[in-house]
Every structure is written in structure tokens, then in C-alpha cells.
């Protein structure tokens, strides 16, 4: 059951990223760009979660640092867009 949740979270993040980036390409509103990039990074983080916990379980390979780093990059991108480009 957990595997299905991981896949659905990744697919939802990918769908959000695609929709936001497509909206940016049409309207050129920069906040859509930053939001789309954030969701793209979160989607990759969710895919790594699936790989880490389902495909390669066990202590020999730990992708938690990569997952957390990608999530931090995504949220930092959105924060940058909210602070500096919200005018």
C-alpha cells in the first residue's frame, strides 16, 4: 500500500510541475516558473523516495541525503521566487 502512495505522490508532483510550467510558458508570470521548478524538484525527490524504500531497500544504499537535498532546493527555489519576484 505504501508503494502506491509513493507513486501517486510522485505523479501528482509531476502533474503540478507540468501544469505550472505550461502556465508559465503561456503567461510569462515568473511566480509560475518558480513554483513549477519547486514541484519538479519535489517530484524528483518523491521518485528517489520510491527508489530508496521500494526498489533498493536496505541499509547498503541510503538516498535520504539526496532526497532531502532535492526537497531543500525545491523549497528554496520557491522561497526565492516568493521573496524577490513577488512585486
Buried (B, 14 or more C-beta within 10 A) or exposed (E): EEEEEBBEBBEBBBEBBBBBBEBBEEEEEEBBBBBBBBBBBBBBBBBBBBBBBEEEEEEEEEBEEBBEBBBEBBEEBBEEBEEEEEE
